[in-house]
């Protein structure tokens, strides 16, 4: 299974970017997909996640109201629409896939994800 993240780049504060993460591989079917980010010199933190079934979504408090996660199950692709970007959103963004079913709050933890993408850099200038 491979996860390919794309869509990162340089944007001014207040701008928008849309990240994509395409999953490929034989009989791949993730129960949930998520986004994490790692700012320079800091640890990797949860950003958002979405369940395959029902489409329940989860967000870090720092991005609520600004970021929107969505998915296209037919394409095995998850998207992260990022609006009203701030300099503190600057980070490498990683997508991840969880194959097992977990209670919703569990998807905030890195440990439930089985596959990770290579990361895409988002830089927000002030």
N, C-alpha and C positions, 0 to 999 in steps of 0.2 A: 504494500500500500504506500502510495506517495501522496503528499500534500504539497501543492504548489501555490504559494502565496504571491500576490502581485498587487500593484496599485499604489505602492508607496511613492513618496517624492517630497519635494520642497514646496511648502505653501505658506502664505502669510497668515498671521493670526486673524481669526475670524473667517477664514476660508474653509473649504470642504475637500475631502478626499473620499474615495470609495475603494476599499480593499476587497479583494476576491481571494478565495481559497478553493481550488479545485482538487478533489480527491480522485485518485485513480487506482485501479488494482482489481484483481479478480474478486467477484462477489462481495465487494465492499459495501457495507451498510452500517453507518455509525448511528448510535442512539442519540448522540449529541455532538455538536461541534462548537468549539469555543475559540476565543481570541485572548491572548495574553500579550503583555508588552514589557520590554526591559529598557529602561532609560540608562544612559551612560553611568557606570559606576554603581548601579543599583540592581536589586534582584528582580526577577521576573514576577509580574503581578497580573492578576485576573482582570480582564476588561469586560467580556461579555460571552454569553453562551446561548445556544438554542437547541431545544430538543427536536428530534426528527418527527416524533409522533405528537401531535397536538400543537407543536410550535411554541411551547412555553419559552419565554426569554428571561435572561438574567443579566444584570448590569452592575458594574462597580459604581459606587456612589459618585465617584469623580467624573463619570461620563454620562450619567443618567440625564435624559433630556437633550443630549447633544449627539449621542451615537445611537444608531439603529442597526440591529443585527437581523438578517433575514437569510433564508436558504431556498435553494431550488433542489428538491430531492431528486428529481429526474436527472439533473446534471451533476448530482453529488457536489454541489458548490455552495459555499456560504459566503455572505457578503457582510461587510461592516461599513455602513455609511457614517462618515464622521463629519459633523457640521460644527460651526462655531469653534474651530480648533484654537487651542491655546499653546503657547510655547512649552508649557509643562506636559503637553501630549507628545512631545518629541521622544521617540523611542524606536526600537526595533519591535515590530509587531509579528507575533507568531500565531499561526492557526494550529488547532489541535483537534483530534477526533477521539471520541470515547465509544468503544464498541459495546460496552455493557450498560445496562440500565442502572441508574443511581437516583437516589432522592435528589430533588432539585438543587438543594444547597451544596451538594457534593461537587457539582460542576464548577464551583469556584476554586476547587483544589487541583493543582497540577497532576497529582497522583492518579486521578481517575482517567486520564487521557492516555491512550495507547500509541497514538501516532502524532508526530509533530512535523510541521513544515519548516522551511529553511529560514523564514523571517523576511520581512520587508521593512525598509527604513522609512520612517515618517519624520520629517523635520519641519517644525513650525517656527517661522521667524517672527520676531516681535516688531 
